[in-house]
Amino acid sequence: MPFPFQNTYARLPENFFARVDPSPVAAPEWIWLNRPLAAELGLDLARLDSDEGLAFLSGNRIPKGAEPLAAAYSGHQFGGFSPVLGDGRAILLGELIHRDGAPRDIQLKGSGPTPFSRRGDGRSALGPVLRETIVSEAMHALGLPTTRALAAVCSGDKVYREEVEPGGIFTRIARSHLRIGTCEYFASRGDFDGLKVLVDYALNRHYPERVEAENPALALLEGVLERQAHLVARWMGIGFIHGVMNTDNMSLSGETIDYGPCAFLDRYDPAKKFSFIDRNGRYAYGNQPNIVHWNLARLAEALLPLVSEDEPEAIRRVTGVLERFPDLFRSEWAKTFSAKVGIPGIDGKECAERLLGLMEEQGLDFTLTFRHLRDALADESQWVGLFPRPDPAHEWLSQWRGQLETLSITAETASATMRSVNPVVIPRNHRLEAVIAAGKEHDFAPFHELHGILQSPYEDRPEAASFETPPRSSEEVQATFCGT
């Protein structure tokens, strides 16, 4: 059996999901298979990397032991509540045990309609498959909590969106697909028995250290809040913009999930957004911490009936947890950005804030500015040369060096700290667009090249040099799309 499934989610009550099989596709072809991840999941590589494996990961055959299903959930989308969303173009095959001992979901995206498709075709265009494959694996290489990509496949079918596009299927691996919206689904129906089952399941799966907590619902809220504060601070540290932070796209496990209209900063601008559907900048780069806090408040509301039967007491208790978020996020942000200027702990916070101010004023590239800062310890000319007006940069450098000296941080220590957190390469938007454009012409060489470069994002390599540079004005990406 190539997939040693265990299917704990399929053992939950039937109102947690709809049982549905993937729909076959016309002529599947491999684009890419993540062999190292397959080994971590204990899969039979010889069988997986074959016509048989291709049939499984395209939805044309159902592996033995799989129990395909589409999960039910709700969600606040751009602030408005949708009571029924669910997996409209994704089907969970089952769970595998990673070599770390924890379960992982294996899910096919673009595998056909489900009862939650809302008149949609349940398919994915090829572009979103290529984007999620590259970006999720790049995020893993960057060290951020994220879902993973096991495979990308051409379906051989056409998908009809604004135009006719080639179709694809993406195989996603996740610690789970439980979302804030999953809790909202049961709470909005007054199904508090189902909600309690969900809370217990989520604690056992993601927060086993909290399963004996006196108040399980409150323990879940605390755990999710802590992980989301860490996650969004890490997003900020690499200039990542999720693009569609609806509550159905926020994982209870604390992983980054759903790489739809995501993008990375080129020029530093806290108000920057790319998503075509985010017309008012709700999910702009600098607003992401506020949105995470808002989403956590929606989770708290959903959990209120389980926190206490006395509603005022329940509100008091969840409010006490929610009020921890701003300080916790600020601490995580301070650690992230202090490291980016070579200062362990949180003592580099103000220094980093001053630098970000200069970067915004002068329109500097986010990644390149931090990437070359470590070089300024030995030779400041290249770094200062990034600034159209260099005098403020010289002044900042002088203050920075003074702080390193005051804190007894050697140049070697500062450089090593910065090297570990400031990537040389990121999945730049114009590079992703070039990969997608080539893929539509059935040319996957740019995909494989970019994916390979992004697997060692912190290393200086000659072959990566051309991937470091920001886009020319003619290459700048102004909008990204979710692909549904």
Secondary structure as UniProt FT lines:
FT   HELIX           9..11
FT   HELIX           14..16
FT   STRAND          17..19
FT   STRAND          29..33
FT   HELIX           35..40
FT   TURN            41..42
FT   HELIX           45..48
FT   HELIX           51..57
FT   TURN            58..59
FT   TURN            64..65
FT   STRAND          69..71
FT   STRAND          75..77
FT   TURN            78..79
FT   STRAND          80..82
FT   STRAND          90..97
FT   TURN            99..100
FT   STRAND          103..109
FT   TURN            115..116
FT   TURN            118..119
FT   STRAND          123..125
FT   HELIX           126..142
FT   STRAND          148..160
FT   STRAND          164..174
FT   HELIX           180..188
FT   TURN            189..190
FT   HELIX           192..206
FT   HELIX           208..210
FT   TURN            211..212
FT   HELIX           216..238
FT   STRAND          240..241
FT   HELIX           247..249
FT   TURN            252..253
FT   STRAND          263..264
FT   TURN            270..271
FT   TURN            276..277
FT   TURN            279..280
FT   TURN            282..283
FT   HELIX           285..287
FT   HELIX           288..307
FT   HELIX           311..322
FT   TURN            323..324
FT   HELIX           325..340
FT   TURN            341..342
FT   TURN            345..348
FT   HELIX           349..362
FT   HELIX           366..373
FT   HELIX           374..377
FT   HELIX           381..384
FT   TURN            385..386
FT   HELIX           391..406
FT   TURN            407..408
FT   HELIX           411..421
FT   HELIX           429..440
FT   TURN            441..442
FT   HELIX           445..453
FT   TURN            454..455
FT   TURN            457..458
FT   HELIX           462..464
FT   HELIX           465..468
FT   HELIX           473..475
//
